[in-house]
Amino acid sequence: MFKHIFVPYDGSNYSKHAFQVALEIATKFGSKITLVTCLFRPPEDESFYISEHIKNMDSLKNNAIIDLARLQEIAKVNKISADVHVMSCNSAVEALTTFANSNKVDLIVMGTRGNTGFKPLLLGSVSIGVSQHATCPILLVK
């Protein structure tokens, strides 16, 4: 039923809980998990911020890679295949729904809101936006 589970991950407690729920579902159904962290990229017309933002982006990307690798290892220990991706985007809703819709995702498991973690990655409105635009079922986790 749920062969491919997609978990948008921003390091918040909500997304950590969503990963745990996805892991339980994947164990039950023999699913694979894909974890994606979406890093905000400022519009090019805000170029005076770009230089400082690029330095910060490198740090955020490194932190995201480390965190996702840790989750990938947890999945592996539980005999679950997990792919991880870090992408930069202008709109988390657009990037996440495009990814889900083009990668044959059967279920999206995500936190009801994002906070702290790798801010400003997933905002409270992202889960609402994804739920309105994705073509597969979505499980929102508190």
Long-range contacts (C-beta under 8 A, 24 or more apart in sequence): 1-29, 1-106, 2-26, 2-29, 2-31, 2-106, 2-107, 3-29, 3-30, 3-31, 3-32, 3-106, 4-31, 4-32, 4-34, 4-103, 4-104, 4-105, 4-106, 4-107, 5-31, 5-32, 5-33, 5-34, 5-105, 5-106, 5-107, 5-108, 5-109, 6-33, 6-34, 6-36, 6-99, 6-100, 6-103, 6-105, 6-107, 6-108, 6-109, 7-33, 7-34, 7-35, 7-36, 7-108, 7-109, 7-110, 8-36, 8-37, 8-38, 8-92, 8-96, 8-108, 8-110, 8-122, 8-126, 8-130, 9-35, 9-36, 9-37, 9-67, 9-68, 9-71, 10-37, 10-38, 10-111, 10-114, 10-117, 10-118, 10-119, 10-121, 10-122, 11-37, 11-63, 11-64, 11-67, 11-116, 11-117, 11-118, 11-121, 12-111, 12-113, 12-114, 12-115, 12-116, 12-117, 12-122, 13-111, 13-115, 14-110, 14-111, 14-112, 14-113, 14-114, 14-115, 14-141, 14-142, 15-110, 15-111, 15-114, 15-117, 15-122, 17-111, 17-141, 17-142, 18-109, 18-110, 18-111, 18-139, 18-141, 19-71, 19-109, 21-109, 21-139, 21-141, 22-109, 23-74, 23-75, 23-78, 23-80, 25-107, 25-109, 25-139, 26-75, 26-78, 26-80, 27-78, 27-79, 27-80, 31-80, 31-106, 31-107, 32-80, 32-81, 32-82, 32-83, 33-75, 33-80, 33-81, 33-82, 33-83, 34-82, 34-83, 34-84, 34-85, 34-103, 34-105, 35-68, 35-71, 35-72, 35-82, 35-83, 35-84, 35-85, 36-84, 36-85, 36-86, 36-87, 36-96, 36-99, 37-64, 37-67, 37-68, 37-85, 37-86, 37-87, 37-118, 37-121, 38-87, 38-88, 38-89, 38-92, 38-95, 38-96, 38-121, 38-122, 39-64, 39-86, 39-87, 39-88, 39-89, 39-118, 39-121, 40-88, 40-89, 40-90, 40-92, 40-120, 40-121, 41-88, 41-89, 41-90, 42-90, 43-90, 57-88, 60-118, 61-86, 63-118, 64-118, 67-118, 92-121, 92-122, 92-123, 92-126, 92-129, 93-125, 93-126, 93-129, 93-130, 93-133, 94-133, 96-126, 96-130, 96-134, 97-129, 97-130, 97-133, 97-134, 100-130, 100-134, 100-135, 100-136, 101-134, 101-135, 101-136, 105-134, 105-136, 106-136, 106-137, 107-136, 107-137, 107-138, 107-139, 108-134, 108-136, 108-137, 108-138, 108-139, 109-138, 109-139, 109-141, 110-138, 110-139, 110-140, 110-141, 111-140, 111-141, 111-142, 112-140, 112-141, 112-142
